Amino acid sequence: MRYNIDTCSMLVEFRASVWTARKLDKSTTDEVVTSKNAAAKDAARVNKHLLAGRSELDDIQKHVTTMRNYVYTHTLPWSDNGTRLLPTIQFMEFDKRIQAESSKFTELVDDFIAIYPSLITAQAMALGDMFKRDDFPSALDIKTKFDVGVLYMPVPVSGDFRVDVGNEAAKELRERLEKIAEDRVDAAMAEVRTRLKEHLLRMSDRLCVDNVDGKAKGRMFHESLVENGFELCDLVKSLNVINDPAVEQVRSMLEKALAGVTVNELRSNMVVRNEVKRDVDNILSKFNW
């Protein structure tokens, strides 16, 4: 089946680099190898954390993780090298968020670079005998080790494939490209179905009412059970790049099941709780999930 997703999607690549502040300590490594009577010199490697005990670098790494999670949540898998598929309908909101997060990343890096010289002085005590001033690069060198961003690219179109190898070879290569694209779209849509299925299963489990000492008691759940359900329904609208009718039906049924429902109702009203669970279980059963 041919999917014309090049007109409604684009490819994105998220890139990020953060200085690790790790350095091989050769002298300590030699001490460990010798003390343990190891015959092989490469039996152990001791890497020291140059900024041990400090959180500034961790804050930058956490921000990168937040950005990466956002990208992965709002896109679908495309290739093994990390390229993701982004529906064009999401581009403006997606790019606006990426630009804001990138600016925040730059602020965190600038703040870190500003206090970096004082951190070196503080680490003399933190690292003890392992401290060596030469292990710490200059602030200028350190800044080049931080980077974050997203690269946007068009989805390849097999019809644009040109190569001077003869008609038969060109036809075969076009067919291969189309098959690769179809397989990748199928894998991307499989993730959409998985996201829906996992949330439905989680809802079904959390909405169970157990019998405890002869009394009905609902299982505990977080507010995110409902909030994430609404967010997923909105997200799947755009992630359904091939307009799969089954995916749209599941999304629509979940949205209907959650319509007008509040977390407090699900926690306190067993009738409402059982009705929503019944609707969720019906979805799972209908689609053999």
ROTI-28862 format. One line per 4 residues: number of its first residue (from 1); their letters; for each residue x, y, z of C-alpha. Coordinates in Angstrom, 1 decimal, always signed. Each point is the difference from the previous one (the first is absolute). Example, Ala and Ser with C-alpha at 12.3 -4.5 7.8 and 13.67 -1.06 7.14 Angstrom:
1	AS	+12.3,-4.5,+7.8 | +1.4,+3.4,-0.7
END
This chain:
1	MRYN	+0.0,+0.0,+0.0 | +1.4,+3.4,-1.0 | +0.0,+2.7,+2.6 | +0.3,+3.6,-1.1
5	IDTC	+1.2,+1.4,+3.3 | +2.6,+2.3,-1.6 | -2.8,+2.6,-0.4 | -1.1,-0.1,+3.7
9	SMLV	+3.1,-0.8,+1.9 | +3.7,+0.9,+0.4 | +3.0,-1.6,+1.5 | +1.8,+1.4,+3.1
13	EFRA	+3.3,-0.9,+1.7 | +0.6,+1.1,+3.6 | +3.6,+0.6,+0.9 | +1.5,+0.8,+3.3
17	SVWT	+3.5,+0.0,+1.6 | +1.0,+0.8,+3.6 | +3.4,+0.0,+1.5 | +0.3,-3.2,+2.1
21	ARKL	+2.7,+1.4,+2.5 | +1.6,-3.4,+0.0 | +3.7,-0.7,-0.2 | +2.0,-3.1,+0.0
25	DKST	+2.3,-0.1,+3.1 | +3.0,-2.0,-1.1 | +1.8,+0.1,+3.3 | -3.0,-1.2,+2.0
29	TDEV	-0.7,-2.6,-2.7 | +3.6,-1.4,+0.4 | -0.4,-0.1,+3.8 | -3.2,-2.0,-0.3
33	VTSK	+1.5,-2.4,-2.5 | +3.1,-0.5,+2.1 | -1.9,-0.3,+3.3 | -2.2,-2.7,-1.4
37	NAAA	+2.9,-1.9,-1.5 | -1.5,+0.1,-3.5 | +2.3,-1.2,-2.7 | -1.6,+2.0,-2.8
41	KDAA	+0.6,+3.7,+0.2 | -3.5,+0.8,-1.5 | -1.8,-2.1,+2.6 | -1.5,+3.1,+1.5
45	RVNK	-0.6,+3.7,-0.9 | -0.6,+2.7,+2.6 | -1.8,+3.0,-1.4 | -0.3,+2.9,+2.4
49	HLLA	-3.0,+2.3,+0.0 | +1.6,+3.5,-0.1 | -3.1,+1.7,+1.3 | -1.0,-2.6,+2.7
53	GRSE	-2.4,+1.4,+2.5 | -1.2,+2.8,-2.3 | -3.5,+0.1,-1.7 | +0.5,+2.7,-2.6
57	LDDI	+1.0,-2.4,-2.7 | -2.8,-2.4,+1.0 | -2.5,+2.8,-0.5 | +1.1,+0.4,-3.6
61	QKHV	-0.2,-3.7,-0.6 | -3.5,-0.2,+1.5 | -1.1,+2.8,-2.3 | +1.3,-2.0,-3.0
65	TTMR	-1.9,-3.0,+1.1 | -3.2,+2.1,+0.3 | +0.6,+1.2,-3.6 | +0.6,-3.5,-1.3
69	NYVY	-3.1,-1.4,+1.7 | -2.1,+2.8,-1.5 | +1.4,-0.8,-3.5 | -0.7,-3.7,+0.4
73	THTL	-3.5,+0.5,+1.4 | -1.0,+2.3,-2.9 | +1.6,-2.0,-2.8 | +0.1,-3.6,-1.3
77	PWSD	+3.0,-2.3,-0.7 | +1.3,+0.1,-3.6 | +3.5,-1.4,-0.2 | +2.6,-1.8,+2.2
81	NGTR	+2.3,+3.1,+0.1 | -2.6,+1.9,+2.1 | -1.8,+1.9,-2.7 | -3.6,+0.6,+0.9
85	LLPT	-3.2,+0.7,-1.9 | -1.9,+3.2,+0.8 | -3.4,+0.8,-1.4 | +0.1,+3.4,-1.7
89	IQFM	-3.2,+1.0,+1.8 | +2.1,+0.0,+3.2 | +3.0,+1.9,-1.4 | -0.8,+3.6,+1.2
93	EFDK	-0.8,-1.1,+3.6 | +2.9,-2.5,+0.0 | +2.6,+2.5,-1.3 | -1.2,+2.7,+2.4
97	RIQA	+0.5,-2.4,+3.0 | +3.4,-1.1,-1.3 | +1.2,+3.6,-0.5 | -1.1,+0.9,+3.6
101	ESSK	+1.7,-3.1,+1.4 | +3.2,+0.7,-2.0 | +0.1,+3.6,+1.4 | -0.4,-1.4,+3.5
105	FTEL	+2.9,-2.4,-0.7 | +2.2,+2.9,-1.1 | -0.8,+1.8,+3.2 | +0.9,-3.0,+2.1
109	VDDF	+3.3,-0.4,-1.9 | +0.8,+3.7,+0.3 | -0.7,-0.1,+3.8 | +2.2,-3.0,+0.3
113	IAIY	+2.9,+1.5,-1.9 | -0.2,+3.2,+2.1 | +0.6,-1.9,+3.2 | +2.3,-2.7,-1.5
117	PSLI	+3.3,+1.6,+1.3 | -1.3,+0.1,+3.5 | -1.1,-3.6,-0.3 | +3.5,-1.1,-0.8
121	TAQA	+1.3,+1.6,+3.2 | -2.7,-1.7,+2.0 | +0.8,-3.4,-1.5 | +3.6,+0.0,+1.5
125	MALG	-1.5,-1.0,+3.3 | -2.7,-2.3,-1.5 | +2.4,-2.1,-2.0 | +2.8,+0.0,+2.6
129	DMFK	+3.2,-1.6,-1.3 | -1.7,-0.7,-3.4 | -0.3,+3.7,-0.7 | +2.2,+1.2,-2.9
133	RDDF	-0.5,+3.5,-1.4 | +1.0,-1.1,-3.4 | -2.9,-2.4,-0.2 | -2.4,+3.0,-0.3
137	PSAL	-0.3,+1.5,-3.5 | -0.3,+3.8,-0.4 | -3.5,+1.5,+0.1 | +0.3,+0.8,-3.7
141	DIKT	+0.7,-3.7,-0.9 | -2.8,-1.2,+2.3 | -2.6,+2.2,-1.7 | +0.6,-1.8,-3.3
145	KFDV	-0.9,-3.3,+1.6 | -3.7,+1.1,+0.5 | -2.5,-0.1,-2.9 | -3.6,-0.7,-0.5
149	GVLY	-2.4,+0.3,-3.0 | -2.4,-1.6,-2.4 | +0.6,-0.5,-3.7 | -3.0,-0.1,-2.3
153	MPVP	+0.0,-1.9,-3.3 | -2.6,-1.0,-2.6 | -1.2,-3.6,-0.2 | +1.8,-1.6,-3.0
157	VSGD	-2.3,-0.7,-3.0 | +0.9,-3.1,-2.1 | -1.4,+1.7,-3.1 | +2.8,+2.6,+0.2
161	FRVD	+2.6,-2.8,-0.2 | +2.3,+0.6,-3.0 | +3.0,-2.1,-0.9 | +1.6,-0.8,-3.4
165	VGNE	-0.2,-3.8,+0.3 | -2.7,-0.9,-2.4 | -3.8,-0.2,+0.3 | -0.2,-3.4,+1.5
169	AAKE	+2.6,+0.8,+2.7 | -1.6,+3.3,+0.8 | -3.4,-1.7,+0.3 | +1.4,-2.6,+2.4
173	LRER	+1.6,+2.6,+2.1 | -3.1,+2.1,+0.1 | -2.0,-3.0,+1.2 | +2.6,-0.7,+2.7
177	LEKI	-0.3,+3.6,+1.2 | -3.7,-0.2,+0.0 | +0.1,-3.3,+2.0 | +2.4,+1.6,+2.6
181	AEDR	-2.3,+3.0,+0.3 | -3.1,-2.3,+0.4 | +1.8,-2.0,+2.7 | +1.0,+3.1,+1.9
185	VDAA	-3.5,+1.4,-0.1 | -1.4,-3.3,+1.2 | +2.5,+0.0,+2.9 | -0.9,+3.6,+0.8
189	MAEV	-3.7,-0.8,+0.1 | +0.7,-3.0,+2.1 | +1.4,+2.3,+2.7 | -3.2,+2.1,-0.1
193	RTRL	-2.0,-3.1,+0.6 | +2.4,-1.0,+2.8 | -0.4,+3.3,+1.7 | -3.8,-0.3,-0.1
197	KEHL	+0.1,-3.6,+1.1 | +2.3,+0.6,+3.0 | -2.2,+2.9,+1.2 | -3.2,-2.0,-0.3
201	LRMS	+1.6,-2.9,+1.8 | +1.2,+2.3,+2.8 | -3.5,+1.5,+0.3 | -1.6,-3.4,+0.1
205	DRLC	+2.2,-1.1,+2.8 | -0.1,+3.2,+2.1 | -3.8,+0.3,-0.3 | -0.6,-3.5,+1.5
209	VDNV	-2.1,-0.2,+3.1 | +1.4,-2.6,+2.5 | -1.9,-1.7,+2.8 | +1.8,+0.7,+3.2
213	DGKA	-1.5,-1.6,+3.2 | -3.4,-0.1,-1.7 | +0.1,+3.7,-1.1 | +0.6,+1.4,-3.5
217	KGRM	+3.2,+1.9,-0.2 | +1.3,+1.8,-3.1 | +3.7,-0.3,-0.9 | +2.2,+3.1,+0.4
221	FHES	+1.0,+2.0,-3.1 | +1.5,+3.4,-0.8 | -1.8,+2.9,-1.7 | +2.2,-0.6,-3.0
225	LVEN	-2.0,-3.1,-0.8 | -2.8,+2.3,-1.3 | +2.2,+3.0,-1.1 | +2.3,-2.2,-2.0
229	GFEL	-3.0,-1.7,-1.6 | -1.3,+3.3,-1.3 | +3.5,+1.1,-1.2 | +0.4,-3.3,-1.8
233	CDLV	-3.3,+0.4,-1.8 | +1.1,+3.4,-1.2 | +3.4,-1.2,-1.0 | -1.2,-3.1,-1.9
237	KSLN	-2.0,+2.3,-2.3 | +3.2,+1.3,-1.5 | +2.1,-3.1,+0.4 | -2.4,-2.1,-2.1
241	VIND	+1.8,+1.1,-3.1 | -1.7,-2.6,-2.3 | -3.5,+0.6,+1.5 | -0.2,-3.6,+1.2
245	PAVE	-3.8,-0.5,+0.6 | +0.6,-2.5,+2.9 | +2.4,+2.4,+1.8 | -2.5,+2.9,-0.4
249	QVRS	-2.9,-2.2,+1.2 | +2.0,-1.0,+3.1 | +1.0,+3.6,+0.6 | -3.6,+1.2,-0.4
253	MLEK	-1.4,-2.7,+2.3 | +2.6,+0.8,+2.7 | -0.8,+3.7,-0.3 | -3.7,-0.7,+0.3
257	ALAG	+0.6,-2.2,+3.1 | +1.9,+2.8,+1.7 | -2.4,+2.8,-1.0 | -1.3,+1.9,+3.0
261	VTVN	+1.8,-2.3,+2.4 | +2.1,+1.5,+2.9 | +2.6,-1.7,+2.1 | -2.1,+0.7,+3.2
265	ELRS	-3.0,-1.8,-1.5 | +2.1,-3.1,-0.9 | +1.3,-0.1,+3.5 | -3.3,+0.6,+1.9
269	NMVV	-2.7,-1.3,-2.3 | +0.2,-3.7,-0.6 | -2.8,+0.1,-2.5 | +1.9,+2.4,-2.3
273	RNEV	+3.2,-1.9,+0.7 | -1.6,-3.3,-1.2 | -1.5,+1.7,-3.0 | +3.3,+1.4,-1.2
277	KRDV	+1.8,-3.3,+0.7 | -2.7,-1.8,-2.0 | +0.5,+2.4,-3.0 | +3.7,-0.5,+0.2
281	DNIL	-0.2,-3.8,+0.1 | -2.5,+0.1,-2.9 | +2.6,+1.9,-2.1 | +2.7,-2.6,+0.9
285	SKFN	-2.3,-2.8,-0.8 | -1.3,+1.4,-3.2 | +3.5,+0.5,-1.5 | +1.4,-3.2,+1.6
289	W	+2.5,+2.0,+2.0
END
